[in-house]
């Protein structure tokens, strides 16, 4: 693609050549055509950023040419040129999608500046389109790695629901890729060029979470000196991803339910309703049915969120995907760290397969990043794995072999064993361990198991 391909369509040879020479002085590449049909043939072969067309061509009304050009390439900017300037023609040209309308003779000095402005707009539109494509490609379903039947089933469900505006509930253990799925659903939907906004409900206190979600009017409370736009408004016409929805305060859940049912809400300090058009994708690692029984989650909100529910499999239930996942992380971190890791030692893969990965894919990613930092050869060896990790294999998970471990390593082993017994449910694990849920999260984060 040439950045400055300009097509001039006019049956007046002298004028056509003059415009062409002026534009070539600006280092632009020009093409010429005397008929509409000739121009359309050229458009099939070349990509033009700007097209200048006369209104009165021998074979077509120049303004009727605009939609034909735009159909082939919507990003092409079109300048209409005529010797018989009328307000009617000008209005028609702009309505048809022309960038500008210039009268021959009277405005000849405007041609080059107008072409340069049109070219700048066309180039900006093309860069934006390429960027959008890169983002869509990055977050596409094709980038969800794995061949296991459980993963394929989850992907197939997500692809089907992506084409709709239905709310989606993604459930599964921490680190199973819920945010990756949410992004893939958004960027495969009709809202892909609209905002994708994330709220982590576990990372923000109740009062702050309400302000973040809905915003507020100036004067709503002490310190509210100016209006604040909430994330629901930021996500308008796009998608709002409510991560860790199970951590949301019970009283705030009622306000969220109202938004889901009416697409409206009232900001703190306001008297008018705010209307939004937002698709909701929620995610949780909690068993929301159990939370409903214990009156920690609203049943009506659960039914509203789980119109379409997708369960993401844990890594220990799709161990056949470990080699391909490991290779993808090796490729990523090797490039990032300018290392040349050519292969993974079979024993390295074997150790990964023997581990239960309570932190799932996220834990595995952290583990491989650490191993590549330590690597001093082109083979990723078993010896690069942490000592405490090697002690936590499935044939050595009992508490009888602690003699060579530090107190911190013994604690880590016990916490991971308990988490495995609870199938990754952190609330139950914290209760069994006799510690607070916040303490458990903090310890898991220090282990690289978020």
Secondary structure, 3 states (H helix, E strand, C coil): CCCCEEEEECCCHHHHHHHHHHHHCCCCEEEEECCHHHHHHHHHHCCCCEEEEECECCCCEHHHHHHHHHHHCCCCEEEEEECCCCHHHHHHHHHHCCCEEEECCCCHHHHHHHHHHHHHHHHHHHHHHHHHHHHHHHCCHHHCCCCCHHHHHHHHHHHHHHCCCCCEEEECCCCCCHHHHHHHHHHCCCCCCCCEEEEECCCCCHHHHHHHHHEECCCCCCCCCCCEECHHHHCCCCEEEEECHHHCCHHHHHHHHHHHHHCEEECECCCCEEECCCEEEEEECCCHHHHHHCCCCCHHHHHHHCCEEEECCCHHHCHHHHHHHHHHHHHHHHHHCCCCCCEECHHHHHHHHHCCCCCHHHHHHHHHHHHHHHCCCCEECHHHCCHHHHCCCHHHCCCCCCCCCCHHHHHHHHHHHHHHHCCCCHHHHHHHHCCCHHHHHHHHHHCCCC
